[in-house]
Amino acid sequence: MLSGRSFVAWVVLSAAALGGCAGAPRGIIGELPTESIIITRRRPVRPPRRVVKPPAAFPADWLKTATQRPWRWIVVHHSASESGSAATFDKWHRARGWDELGYHFVIDNGRGGPDGLVEVGARWRKQKWGAHCKTPDNRYNDFGIGICLVGDFTKAPPTPAQLASLRTLVAVLSDRFSIPSARVIGHGQAPGVNTACPGTFLSRHLHGTLCPYLTRRAQLARR
């Protein structure tokens, strides 16, 4: 039987033979699935639900009107003039024998009104049919919202401020009246109409940028 001192010496010699106390645990731990013990596996994080942000703040009079008319289209025009405003076009239209400004909205370019300003016409406040897109059945006047951007876009594009205002205005109107992007058109797209309005530059923007944006926005809203 080993004495106390002999037992201690035997333990020391045995540990040395095994590579010391520090050596043995390293070998054992190395054989264990340490990652599953030390690192807690995280559950996959679901991406946040994509929410369509409402357009930037807009004036209340864009929607605060009389009894809403059942609008079905949005028709975009250019003035074909380098300058102008809602007041200017109201005079022109009255000179032609019309009762008042034919458009519902006018977006200024800085030459007649502040660049990007959306002017709300009297027809919109009254929720009155338009006088901006004559067709055989007159549906684009009866149920089409007329928006005119000041400028001649056969020669140059609208200003960035005008395009930003157009995007916000059309998004607001599309949401309010459930008008899909396919029914946001340039004047020249209406059946039976022979006109270059709203000009090549603005037409490209409608088809290449604005309508695709409205489509994506509607898709996200349905998710």
Buried (B, 14 or more C-beta within 10 A) or exposed (E): EEEEEEEEEEEEEEBEEEEEEEEEEEEEEEEEEEEEEEEEEEEEEEEEEEEBEEBEEBEEEBBEBEEEBEBBBBBBBBBBBEBBBBEBBBEBBEEEEEEBBBBBBBBBBBBBBEBBBBBBBEBBEBBBBBBBBEBEEEBBBBBBBBBBBBBBBBEEBBBEBBBBBBBBBBBBBBBEBEBEBEBBBBBBBBEEBEBBBBBEBBBEBBBEEBBEBBBEBBEEEEE
